[in-house]
Amino acid sequence: MFEKHKTREGQIMMICEMDDKHLLNTIIMNLRTIKDIIFIANTTEPLDLYEAELYGHKKINKKQAAQFTKEFAKKIAPYILEATIRNIVTELIPEIQRTFNRNTMYIKKLSLNFLPNDIEEDDEGDEDDDQDY
């Protein structure tokens, strides 16, 4: 909320100095950008090279989209905090939930967070093989 915000006109102010309408519009714009990035990453239709070059479209993969989403989430957090302090975030909650595709605590899905090289070879005769963890 004490972070700086730069307007299109180049004016710099603290986020807490923004008027309500400007604050909400900034949050909405950033949420739209995140949704657009996710949509582009999930598009299965090949990007026409002519159209991409003409209009400046870029194809990104899902990993890039996830990184971009994380960066934008950090960027909009102070704006959402300021809107929460002012009690004007209520109308944005459904939009935030749709953007991040959840409305409850995230439950981590089963994943293998190691590479095959990281697996230690099994030493035969280990006494702790039958131990429950």
C-alpha positions in Angstrom: 0.0 0.0 0.0 3.0 2.3 0.5 4.5 1.1 -2.8 4.6 3.5 -5.7 2.1 3.5 -8.5 2.8 5.1 -11.9 -0.2 6.3 -13.9 -0.3 6.2 -17.7 0.4 9.9 -17.7 3.6 9.3 -15.7 2.3 10.6 -12.4 3.8 8.8 -9.4 1.9 8.3 -6.2 1.6 5.8 -3.3 -1.0 3.2 -3.8 -2.8 4.5 -0.7 -3.2 7.8 -2.5 -5.1 6.4 -5.4 -8.9 7.1 -5.5 -11.2 4.0 -5.2 -12.1 3.9 -8.9 -8.5 4.0 -10.0 -7.5 1.4 -7.5 -10.2 -1.0 -8.5 -9.6 -0.5 -12.2 -5.9 -1.2 -11.7 -6.7 -4.5 -9.9 -9.2 -5.5 -12.6 -6.7 -4.6 -15.4 -4.0 -6.8 -13.7 -6.4 -9.7 -13.2 -7.4 -9.5 -16.9 -3.7 -9.6 -17.9 -3.2 -12.7 -15.8 -6.3 -14.4 -17.4 -5.1 -13.4 -20.9 -1.6 -15.0 -20.2 -3.2 -18.2 -18.9 -5.5 -18.3 -22.0 -2.6 -17.8 -24.4 -0.6 -20.5 -22.6 -3.5 -23.0 -22.8 -4.4 -22.2 -26.5 -3.9 -25.3 -28.6 -4.5 -23.5 -31.8 -1.1 -22.7 -33.5 -0.3 -19.0 -33.6 -0.3 -17.7 -37.1 3.3 -16.3 -37.7 2.1 -13.4 -39.9 -0.6 -12.3 -37.4 1.8 -12.8 -34.5 4.5 -10.6 -36.1 1.9 -8.0 -37.3 0.2 -7.6 -33.9 3.1 -8.4 -31.6 1.6 -11.6 -30.2 3.9 -14.0 -28.4 3.4 -17.6 -27.7 4.3 -18.6 -24.2 4.4 -22.1 -22.6 2.6 -23.0 -19.4 5.8 -22.7 -17.3 6.3 -19.1 -18.5 2.6 -18.4 -17.8 3.0 -19.8 -14.3 6.0 -17.6 -13.6 4.3 -14.6 -15.1 1.2 -15.2 -12.9 3.4 -15.5 -9.8 5.0 -12.2 -10.6 1.7 -10.4 -11.3 0.2 -11.8 -8.1 3.1 -10.2 -6.2 2.6 -7.0 -8.1 -1.2 -6.7 -7.4 -1.0 -7.8 -3.7 -0.4 -4.3 -2.3 -3.4 -3.0 -4.4 -5.6 -5.8 -3.1 -4.4 -5.0 0.5 -5.3 -1.3 0.0 -8.7 -2.2 -1.4 -9.3 -4.5 1.6 -8.4 -1.8 4.1 -10.9 0.5 2.4 -13.5 -2.3 2.4 -14.0 -2.1 -1.4 -12.5 -5.5 -2.4 -15.7 -7.5 -1.8 -16.9 -7.0 -5.4 -13.6 -8.2 -6.7 -13.5 -11.5 -4.7 -15.3 -13.6 -7.3 -13.0 -12.2 -10.1 -9.9 -12.9 -8.0 -11.2 -16.5 -7.4 -11.9 -17.1 -11.1 -8.5 -15.7 -12.1 -6.6 -18.0 -9.7 -9.1 -20.9 -10.2 -9.8 -21.5 -6.6 -11.8 -20.3 -3.6 -10.5 -22.5 -0.8 -7.1 -23.5 0.6 -4.8 -25.0 -2.0 -4.3 -28.7 -1.5 -1.0 -29.8 -3.0 -1.4 -32.5 -5.6 0.9 -35.6 -5.5 4.1 -34.7 -7.3 7.5 -36.1 -7.6 9.8 -33.2 -6.7 12.9 -35.0 -7.4 14.8 -36.1 -10.5 15.8 -39.8 -11.0 19.5 -38.8 -10.3 18.4 -37.7 -6.8 17.2 -41.2 -5.9 19.8 -42.9 -3.7 20.6 -46.5 -4.5 19.1 -48.9 -2.1 21.7 -50.5 0.2 20.8 -54.1 0.7 20.5 -55.0 4.4 19.3 -51.6 5.6 17.6 -52.1 8.8 15.2 -49.2 8.4 13.7 -50.5 5.1 10.6 -51.8 6.9 10.2 -48.6 9.1 7.0 -46.6 8.6 7.4 -42.9 8.2 
